[in-house]
């Protein structure tokens, strides 16, 4: 039903053009700054990270996941819309994934 929207969002994420639509932002010269959902202060910024998903023996990576990072309370979090999109991308893993090799090192 929402496949075309999901594919558009996936393409924007891959092109680094995705913005978080459900998050309060400021306007003006510093329009990339947001209000933190945890502490309520101005200055949170949109960043991109790689998210590890899947069960223990079947892990995979989702690259360029947008997250909000607050410099005041140091929280990093996803918006509800981003989490929902991530869940949909994970469900379509087999169609969207491109296989790559990854070296793994155990810490302890």
N, C-alpha and C positions, 0 to 999 in steps of 0.2 A: 504494500500500500504506500509506504513512504520511501520506497527504494530509490526513486529519482532524487529525493532530497538527501538521502544518505550518501549517494554517489557524488552529488555536488559537494557536500561537506568533506568527503574523503579527498576529492580533488583539490579543494581549497587547503586542506591540512597539508597535503603533499606539496603544494605550491607555497606554503607558509603565508597564506592569505586569510586564514581562519580567525575570526574574532569571536569573543564570547558574547552571544546575544542577550543573555538573561542576567547580566551583571551591571549594576549601576556604575556609570562612568561620569567623568567630568568633561566639560567642553572647554575649548580654548587652546592655548599653545601647548599645554601638557595633557592633551586629550587621551593619551595612552594610560594615564593614571586612573585608578579606581578606588572605591571605598571598600575597605577590608570587611568581610562578613564576620570576622571574629572580634576585632577590636573597634571597628567602626571609624577608623582614622583614614584620611586621604593618603594616597601614596602607593597603594598596592599596584603591582605591575603584572602584566601578562607575560608569562615565560612558556617555553616549550620543553618537555622532558620525554624521556623514553620510559614507557610503563611496561613492567614485566607482568604477564598474565598467564593463566592456565594452571592446571594441577601440577603437583611436584614432578612427575615424570614426563610431562608434555608442555613445558613452558615455551612461550613465544614472546616477542617484543612488539609493542605498538609504538612507533616512532612519532615524534612531533605532537604529543598530546598537550593541549593548552592547559596551563595551570596558573593560578593567581598566587603571587608571592608578596607578602607584606613585610616591609622593612622595619615596622614598629614592633609587631608581636612575633615576627619570624615564622608565621604560619604559611604553609604552602598547601593549597587545596584546589580541587576541581569544582566547577559550578555544577548544578544539577543537570543542565543541558549537556555539558561535556561528558559527565558520567553516563548519561543516557546514550549519547552517540558512541562512546567507547564500548558500552555493552553491546550495541548493535554491530559495531565493527568486529568485536570478538566473536559474536554469533556467526558472522559471515567470514570467519578466518580462512576457511579453505578456499574460497573464491578470491579473496583479496591479497593473501600472503604471497610474497615472493621469497623463495627459499634462499638462505644465505648461511655460510658457515660462521660459527661463533665459538671462540675459545672461552673456556670456563675455568676459573681458578677458585678453589675453596679457601676461605679465609683462615679457618682453623683446622 
